Amino acid sequence: MSDLEFPQFPPGFAWGVATAAYQIEGAVAEDGRTDSVWDVFCRQPGVIRDGHTGDVADDHYHRWEEDVALMAGLGIDAYRFSIGWPRVQPGGTGKANAAGLDFYDRLTDGLLARGITPMPTLFHWDLPQELEEVGGWLARDTAARFAEFASLTADRLADRIDTWITLNEPFVVMAFGYALGMHAPGKALMLGALPTAHHQLLGHGLATAALRSAGARRVMITNNYSPIWPASGSTADMAAAQAFDALQNRLFTDPVLFGSYPNLSAFDLGPAGLEFVRDGDLEIISAPIDGLGVNYYMPTRVSALPDSPLPFQMEPIDGYPVTAFGWPVIPAGLTELLVRLRDRYGDRLPPVYVTENGCSVADEPGPDGTVDDQFRIGYLDGHIRAVADAISAGVDVRGYLTWSMMDNFEWSEGYHQRFGLVHVDYTTLRRTPKSSYAWYRDVIAAQRGVAAG
């Protein structure tokens, strides 16, 4: 079987790529944009590898036309990007910033002119710093502010954009941003971060209503999921796996699809542990959605950790190839995950989109200027086949969007992890399509019955 001989995906299946505003845009102080929590976090010594920042990133703010042309060359159906909250609503309150909305207006029209469906995410971690200073996602009011931002944005763009994603990976915001302090805003509150889960979900529910009021046809939320593997068959390790599954996979999905929180008794929260949940909140959070975004990178292996606020610890997964990030490459984990979601949520599960999946490779141009990233091609090949296997098993998967369109600022790793189909020289900002770009282009063309090449 050649690289391009995949099973035929369903009619209308969306092939695409994904990025996020802070990771690619740069221009952090232009046209009225104010600081996000990531701008402030990056200025703290020692928190980002080599002191890198997103100040310039890929300079997509000025080079978006070149980048859209590269997307068009791929032949993609959909582009998932994010809309920078501090660019559209500086400070997180008040009226919209016309210059910020103008940028996304131009981008939307540019995508549509190329036959690419815009698929914006409203919150991909760049909370306005002013909102963080009055509590951030620990404060209930941030949910209301997020709905206001959603309304301002959709009022301008919903006449041309049908599908909207409210949040990206709220688990990571809670865990890395507020519990462990590894991401902005850098708080290490452990279980004290739990209110940020509820307030993000409440923001999702309120934003869903705002988007629909503005004419949005489809609303989604994107979570990062991981199959949780117990380190052994012991009762303790099995319980640890269930506890972590509740925290990562169920905490941000059960309330949306079931209207209730999962059992969190493993964390010894007691009956008052969710006291921040008010009457009517879960009804708002569980308003119907039209799709579930699934971000997948790898399974997680855990063992028991007795007498600890967190009743689990991470264990390495050996015996698989690893990416430049050190993440194990396990395509079958994506099939397992998609089938588990179907089995867990049944007819409550809306159509699923794989909104992120990709790998970091130490890519550099060779002597001839090309970037031959065969490892990434093998990675994508395996994971696209894993999606096909899930569809064959009856999971309603409607799209696959790889992370990422181009190399970019990888959060606390700075510019050291390259996930892109397009190489970016961070000195000159020159874009160079990699071998994986041509391979993905040919996969998409073959799926459409168009001669590759």
Secondary structure as a PSIPRED ss2 file (coil, helix, strand):
# PSIPRED VFORMAT (PSIPRED V4.0)

   1 M C   1.000  0.000  0.000
   2 S C   1.000  0.000  0.000
   3 D C   1.000  0.000  0.000
   4 L C   1.000  0.000  0.000
   5 E C   1.000  0.000  0.000
   6 F C   1.000  0.000  0.000
   7 P C   1.000  0.000  0.000
   8 Q C   1.000  0.000  0.000
   9 F C   1.000  0.000  0.000
  10 P C   1.000  0.000  0.000
  11 P C   1.000  0.000  0.000
  12 G C   1.000  0.000  0.000
  13 F C   1.000  0.000  0.000
  14 A E   0.000  0.000  1.000
  15 W E   0.000  0.000  1.000
  16 G E   0.000  0.000  1.000
  17 V E   0.000  0.000  1.000
  18 A E   0.000  0.000  1.000
  19 T C   1.000  0.000  0.000
  20 A C   1.000  0.000  0.000
  21 A H   0.000  1.000  0.000
  22 Y H   0.000  1.000  0.000
  23 Q H   0.000  1.000  0.000
  24 I H   0.000  1.000  0.000
  25 E C   1.000  0.000  0.000
  26 G C   1.000  0.000  0.000
  27 A C   1.000  0.000  0.000
  28 V C   1.000  0.000  0.000
  29 A C   1.000  0.000  0.000
  30 E C   1.000  0.000  0.000
  31 D C   1.000  0.000  0.000
  32 G C   1.000  0.000  0.000
  33 R C   1.000  0.000  0.000
  34 T C   1.000  0.000  0.000
  35 D C   1.000  0.000  0.000
  36 S E   0.000  0.000  1.000
  37 V H   0.000  1.000  0.000
  38 W H   0.000  1.000  0.000
  39 D H   0.000  1.000  0.000
  40 V H   0.000  1.000  0.000
  41 F H   0.000  1.000  0.000
  42 C H   0.000  1.000  0.000
  43 R C   1.000  0.000  0.000
  44 Q C   1.000  0.000  0.000
  45 P C   1.000  0.000  0.000
  46 G C   1.000  0.000  0.000
  47 V C   1.000  0.000  0.000
  48 I C   1.000  0.000  0.000
  49 R H   0.000  1.000  0.000
  50 D H   0.000  1.000  0.000
  51 G H   0.000  1.000  0.000
  52 H C   1.000  0.000  0.000
  53 T C   1.000  0.000  0.000
  54 G C   1.000  0.000  0.000
  55 D C   1.000  0.000  0.000
  56 V C   1.000  0.000  0.000
  57 A C   1.000  0.000  0.000
  58 D C   1.000  0.000  0.000
  59 D C   1.000  0.000  0.000
  60 H H   0.000  1.000  0.000
  61 Y H   0.000  1.000  0.000
  62 H H   0.000  1.000  0.000
  63 R H   0.000  1.000  0.000
  64 W H   0.000  1.000  0.000
  65 E H   0.000  1.000  0.000
  66 E H   0.000  1.000  0.000
  67 D H   0.000  1.000  0.000
  68 V H   0.000  1.000  0.000
  69 A H   0.000  1.000  0.000
  70 L H   0.000  1.000  0.000
  71 M H   0.000  1.000  0.000
  72 A H   0.000  1.000  0.000
  73 G H   0.000  1.000  0.000
  74 L H   0.000  1.000  0.000
  75 G C   1.000  0.000  0.000
  76 I C   1.000  0.000  0.000
  77 D C   1.000  0.000  0.000
  78 A E   0.000  0.000  1.000
  79 Y E   0.000  0.000  1.000
  80 R E   0.000  0.000  1.000
  81 F E   0.000  0.000  1.000
  82 S E   0.000  0.000  1.000
  83 I C   1.000  0.000  0.000
  84 G C   1.000  0.000  0.000
  85 W H   0.000  1.000  0.000
  86 P H   0.000  1.000  0.000
  87 R H   0.000  1.000  0.000
  88 V H   0.000  1.000  0.000
  89 Q C   1.000  0.000  0.000
  90 P H   0.000  1.000  0.000
  91 G H   0.000  1.000  0.000
  92 G H   0.000  1.000  0.000
  93 T C   1.000  0.000  0.000
  94 G C   1.000  0.000  0.000
  95 K C   1.000  0.000  0.000
  96 A C   1.000  0.000  0.000
  97 N C   1.000  0.000  0.000
  98 A H   0.000  1.000  0.000
  99 A H   0.000  1.000  0.000
 100 G H   0.000  1.000  0.000
 101 L H   0.000  1.000  0.000
 102 D H   0.000  1.000  0.000
 103 F H   0.000  1.000  0.000
 104 Y H   0.000  1.000  0.000
 105 D H   0.000  1.000  0.000
 106 R H   0.000  1.000  0.000
 107 L H   0.000  1.000  0.000
 108 T H   0.000  1.000  0.000
 109 D H   0.000  1.000  0.000
 110 G H   0.000  1.000  0.000
 111 L H   0.000  1.000  0.000
 112 L H   0.000  1.000  0.000
 113 A H   0.000  1.000  0.000
 114 R C   1.000  0.000  0.000
 115 G C   1.000  0.000  0.000
 116 I C   1.000  0.000  0.000
 117 T E   0.000  0.000  1.000
 118 P E   0.000  0.000  1.000
 119 M E   0.000  0.000  1.000
 120 P E   0.000  0.000  1.000
 121 T E   0.000  0.000  1.000
 122 L E   0.000  0.000  1.000
 123 F E   0.000  0.000  1.000
 124 H C   1.000  0.000  0.000
 125 W C   1.000  0.000  0.000
 126 D C   1.000  0.000  0.000
 127 L C   1.000  0.000  0.000
 128 P E   0.000  0.000  1.000
 129 Q H   0.000  1.000  0.000
 130 E H   0.000  1.000  0.000
 131 L H   0.000  1.000  0.000
 132 E H   0.000  1.000  0.000
 133 E C   1.000  0.000  0.000
 134 V C   1.000  0.000  0.000
 135 G C   1.000  0.000  0.000
 136 G H   0.000  1.000  0.000
 137 W H   0.000  1.000  0.000
 138 L H   0.000  1.000  0.000
 139 A C   1.000  0.000  0.000
 140 R C   1.000  0.000  0.000
 141 D H   0.000  1.000  0.000
 142 T H   0.000  1.000  0.000
 143 A H   0.000  1.000  0.000
 144 A H   0.000  1.000  0.000
 145 R H   0.000  1.000  0.000
 146 F H   0.000  1.000  0.000
 147 A H   0.000  1.000  0.000
 148 E H   0.000  1.000  0.000
 149 F H   0.000  1.000  0.000
 150 A H   0.000  1.000  0.000
 151 S H   0.000  1.000  0.000
 152 L H   0.000  1.000  0.000
 153 T H   0.000  1.000  0.000
 154 A H   0.000  1.000  0.000
 155 D H   0.000  1.000  0.000
 156 R H   0.000  1.000  0.000
 157 L H   0.000  1.000  0.000
 158 A C   1.000  0.000  0.000
 159 D C   1.000  0.000  0.000
 160 R C   1.000  0.000  0.000
 161 I C   1.000  0.000  0.000
 162 D C   1.000  0.000  0.000
 163 T E   0.000  0.000  1.000
 164 W E   0.000  0.000  1.000
 165 I E   0.000  0.000  1.000
 166 T E   0.000  0.000  1.000
 167 L E   0.000  0.000  1.000
 168 N E   0.000  0.000  1.000
 169 E C   1.000  0.000  0.000
 170 P H   0.000  1.000  0.000
 171 F H   0.000  1.000  0.000
 172 V H   0.000  1.000  0.000
 173 V H   0.000  1.000  0.000
 174 M H   0.000  1.000  0.000
 175 A H   0.000  1.000  0.000
 176 F H   0.000  1.000  0.000
 177 G H   0.000  1.000  0.000
 178 Y H   0.000  1.000  0.000
 179 A H   0.000  1.000  0.000
 180 L C   1.000  0.000  0.000
 181 G C   1.000  0.000  0.000
 182 M C   1.000  0.000  0.000
 183 H C   1.000  0.000  0.000
 184 A C   1.000  0.000  0.000
 185 P C   1.000  0.000  0.000
 186 G C   1.000  0.000  0.000
 187 K C   1.000  0.000  0.000
 188 A C   1.000  0.000  0.000
 189 L C   1.000  0.000  0.000
 190 M H   0.000  1.000  0.000
 191 L H   0.000  1.000  0.000
 192 G H   0.000  1.000  0.000
 193 A H   0.000  1.000  0.000
 194 L H   0.000  1.000  0.000
 195 P H   0.000  1.000  0.000
 196 T H   0.000  1.000  0.000
 197 A H   0.000  1.000  0.000
 198 H H   0.000  1.000  0.000
 199 H H   0.000  1.000  0.000
 200 Q H   0.000  1.000  0.000
 201 L H   0.000  1.000  0.000
 202 L H   0.000  1.000  0.000
 203 G H   0.000  1.000  0.000
 204 H H   0.000  1.000  0.000
 205 G H   0.000  1.000  0.000
 206 L H   0.000  1.000  0.000
 207 A H   0.000  1.000  0.000
 208 T H   0.000  1.000  0.000
 209 A H   0.000  1.000  0.000
 210 A H   0.000  1.000  0.000
 211 L H   0.000  1.000  0.000
 212 R H   0.000  1.000  0.000
 213 S H   0.000  1.000  0.000
 214 A C   1.000  0.000  0.000
 215 G C   1.000  0.000  0.000
 216 A C   1.000  0.000  0.000
 217 R C   1.000  0.000  0.000
 218 R E   0.000  0.000  1.000
 219 V E   0.000  0.000  1.000
 220 M E   0.000  0.000  1.000
 221 I E   0.000  0.000  1.000
 222 T E   0.000  0.000  1.000
 223 N E   0.000  0.000  1.000
 224 N E   0.000  0.000  1.000
 225 Y C   1.000  0.000  0.000
 226 S C   1.000  0.000  0.000
 227 P C   1.000  0.000  0.000
 228 I E   0.000  0.000  1.000
 229 W E   0.000  0.000  1.000
 230 P E   0.000  0.000  1.000
 231 A C   1.000  0.000  0.000
 232 S C   1.000  0.000  0.000
 233 G C   1.000  0.000  0.000
 234 S C   1.000  0.000  0.000
 235 T H   0.000  1.000  0.000
 236 A H   0.000  1.000  0.000
 237 D H   0.000  1.000  0.000
 238 M H   0.000  1.000  0.000
 239 A H   0.000  1.000  0.000
 240 A H   0.000  1.000  0.000
 241 A H   0.000  1.000  0.000
 242 Q H   0.000  1.000  0.000
 243 A H   0.000  1.000  0.000
 244 F H   0.000  1.000  0.000
 245 D H   0.000  1.000  0.000
 246 A H   0.000  1.000  0.000
 247 L H   0.000  1.000  0.000
 248 Q H   0.000  1.000  0.000
 249 N H   0.000  1.000  0.000
 250 R H   0.000  1.000  0.000
 251 L C   1.000  0.000  0.000
 252 F C   1.000  0.000  0.000
 253 T C   1.000  0.000  0.000
 254 D H   0.000  1.000  0.000
 255 P H   0.000  1.000  0.000
 256 V H   0.000  1.000  0.000
 257 L H   0.000  1.000  0.000
 258 F C   1.000  0.000  0.000
 259 G C   1.000  0.000  0.000
 260 S C   1.000  0.000  0.000
 261 Y C   1.000  0.000  0.000
 262 P C   1.000  0.000  0.000
 263 N C   1.000  0.000  0.000
 264 L C   1.000  0.000  0.000
 265 S H   0.000  1.000  0.000
 266 A H   0.000  1.000  0.000
 267 F H   0.000  1.000  0.000
 268 D C   1.000  0.000  0.000
 269 L C   1.000  0.000  0.000
 270 G C   1.000  0.000  0.000
 271 P C   1.000  0.000  0.000
 272 A C   1.000  0.000  0.000
 273 G C   1.000  0.000  0.000
 274 L C   1.000  0.000  0.000
 275 E C   1.000  0.000  0.000
 276 F C   1.000  0.000  0.000
 277 V C   1.000  0.000  0.000
 278 R C   1.000  0.000  0.000
 279 D C   1.000  0.000  0.000
 280 G C   1.000  0.000  0.000
 281 D H   0.000  1.000  0.000
 282 L H   0.000  1.000  0.000
 283 E H   0.000  1.000  0.000
 284 I H   0.000  1.000  0.000
 285 I H   0.000  1.000  0.000
 286 S C   1.000  0.000  0.000
 287 A C   1.000  0.000  0.000
 288 P C   1.000  0.000  0.000
 289 I C   1.000  0.000  0.000
 290 D C   1.000  0.000  0.000
 291 G E   0.000  0.000  1.000
 292 L E   0.000  0.000  1.000
 293 G E   0.000  0.000  1.000
 294 V E   0.000  0.000  1.000
 295 N E   0.000  0.000  1.000
 296 Y C   1.000  0.000  0.000
 297 Y C   1.000  0.000  0.000
 298 M C   1.000  0.000  0.000
 299 P C   1.000  0.000  0.000
 300 T E   0.000  0.000  1.000
 301 R E   0.000  0.000  1.000
 302 V E   0.000  0.000  1.000
 303 S E   0.000  0.000  1.000
 304 A E   0.000  0.000  1.000
 305 L C   1.000  0.000  0.000
 306 P C   1.000  0.000  0.000
 307 D C   1.000  0.000  0.000
 308 S C   1.000  0.000  0.000
 309 P C   1.000  0.000  0.000
 310 L C   1.000  0.000  0.000
 311 P C   1.000  0.000  0.000
 312 F E   0.000  0.000  1.000
 313 Q E   0.000  0.000  1.000
 314 M E   0.000  0.000  1.000
 315 E E   0.000  0.000  1.000
 316 P C   1.000  0.000  0.000
 317 I C   1.000  0.000  0.000
 318 D C   1.000  0.000  0.000
 319 G C   1.000  0.000  0.000
 320 Y C   1.000  0.000  0.000
 321 P C   1.000  0.000  0.000
 322 V E   0.000  0.000  1.000
 323 T C   1.000  0.000  0.000
 324 A C   1.000  0.000  0.000
 325 F C   1.000  0.000  0.000
 326 G C   1.000  0.000  0.000
 327 W C   1.000  0.000  0.000
 328 P E   0.000  0.000  1.000
 329 V C   1.000  0.000  0.000
 330 I C   1.000  0.000  0.000
 331 P C   1.000  0.000  0.000
 332 A H   0.000  1.000  0.000
 333 G H   0.000  1.000  0.000
 334 L H   0.000  1.000  0.000
 335 T H   0.000  1.000  0.000
 336 E H   0.000  1.000  0.000
 337 L H   0.000  1.000  0.000
 338 L H   0.000  1.000  0.000
 339 V H   0.000  1.000  0.000
 340 R H   0.000  1.000  0.000
 341 L H   0.000  1.000  0.000
 342 R H   0.000  1.000  0.000
 343 D H   0.000  1.000  0.000
 344 R H   0.000  1.000  0.000
 345 Y H   0.000  1.000  0.000
 346 G H   0.000  1.000  0.000
 347 D H   0.000  1.000  0.000
 348 R H   0.000  1.000  0.000
 349 L C   1.000  0.000  0.000
 350 P C   1.000  0.000  0.000
 351 P C   1.000  0.000  0.000
 352 V E   0.000  0.000  1.000
 353 Y E   0.000  0.000  1.000
 354 V E   0.000  0.000  1.000
 355 T E   0.000  0.000  1.000
 356 E E   0.000  0.000  1.000
 357 N C   1.000  0.000  0.000
 358 G C   1.000  0.000  0.000
 359 C C   1.000  0.000  0.000
 360 S C   1.000  0.000  0.000
 361 V C   1.000  0.000  0.000
 362 A C   1.000  0.000  0.000
 363 D C   1.000  0.000  0.000
 364 E C   1.000  0.000  0.000
 365 P C   1.000  0.000  0.000
 366 G C   1.000  0.000  0.000
 367 P C   1.000  0.000  0.000
 368 D C   1.000  0.000  0.000
 369 G C   1.000  0.000  0.000
 370 T C   1.000  0.000  0.000
 371 V C   1.000  0.000  0.000
 372 D C   1.000  0.000  0.000
 373 D C   1.000  0.000  0.000
 374 Q H   0.000  1.000  0.000
 375 F H   0.000  1.000  0.000
 376 R H   0.000  1.000  0.000
 377 I H   0.000  1.000  0.000
 378 G H   0.000  1.000  0.000
 379 Y H   0.000  1.000  0.000
 380 L H   0.000  1.000  0.000
 381 D H   0.000  1.000  0.000
 382 G H   0.000  1.000  0.000
 383 H H   0.000  1.000  0.000
 384 I H   0.000  1.000  0.000
 385 R H   0.000  1.000  0.000
 386 A H   0.000  1.000  0.000
 387 V H   0.000  1.000  0.000
 388 A H   0.000  1.000  0.000
 389 D H   0.000  1.000  0.000
 390 A H   0.000  1.000  0.000
 391 I H   0.000  1.000  0.000
 392 S H   0.000  1.000  0.000
 393 A C   1.000  0.000  0.000
 394 G C   1.000  0.000  0.000
 395 V C   1.000  0.000  0.000
 396 D C   1.000  0.000  0.000
 397 V E   0.000  0.000  1.000
 398 R E   0.000  0.000  1.000
 399 G E   0.000  0.000  1.000
 400 Y E   0.000  0.000  1.000
 401 L E   0.000  0.000  1.000
 402 T E   0.000  0.000  1.000
 403 W E   0.000  0.000  1.000
 404 S C   1.000  0.000  0.000
 405 M C   1.000  0.000  0.000
 406 M E   0.000  0.000  1.000
 407 D C   1.000  0.000  0.000
 408 N C   1.000  0.000  0.000
 409 F C   1.000  0.000  0.000
 410 E C   1.000  0.000  0.000
 411 W H   0.000  1.000  0.000
 412 S H   0.000  1.000  0.000
 413 E H   0.000  1.000  0.000
 414 G C   1.000  0.000  0.000
 415 Y C   1.000  0.000  0.000
 416 H C   1.000  0.000  0.000
 417 Q C   1.000  0.000  0.000
 418 R C   1.000  0.000  0.000
 419 F C   1.000  0.000  0.000
 420 G C   1.000  0.000  0.000
 421 L C   1.000  0.000  0.000
 422 V E   0.000  0.000  1.000
 423 H E   0.000  0.000  1.000
 424 V E   0.000  0.000  1.000
 425 D C   1.000  0.000  0.000
 426 Y C   1.000  0.000  0.000
 427 T C   1.000  0.000  0.000
 428 T C   1.000  0.000  0.000
 429 L C   1.000  0.000  0.000
 430 R C   1.000  0.000  0.000
 431 R E   0.000  0.000  1.000
 432 T E   0.000  0.000  1.000
 433 P E   0.000  0.000  1.000
 434 K C   1.000  0.000  0.000
 435 S H   0.000  1.000  0.000
 436 S H   0.000  1.000  0.000
 437 Y H   0.000  1.000  0.000
 438 A H   0.000  1.000  0.000
 439 W H   0.000  1.000  0.000
 440 Y H   0.000  1.000  0.000
 441 R H   0.000  1.000  0.000
 442 D H   0.000  1.000  0.000
 443 V H   0.000  1.000  0.000
 444 I H   0.000  1.000  0.000
 445 A H   0.000  1.000  0.000
 446 A H   0.000  1.000  0.000
 447 Q H   0.000  1.000  0.000
 448 R C   1.000  0.000  0.000
 449 G C   1.000  0.000  0.000
 450 V C   1.000  0.000  0.000
 451 A C   1.000  0.000  0.000
 452 A C   1.000  0.000  0.000
 453 G C   1.000  0.000  0.000
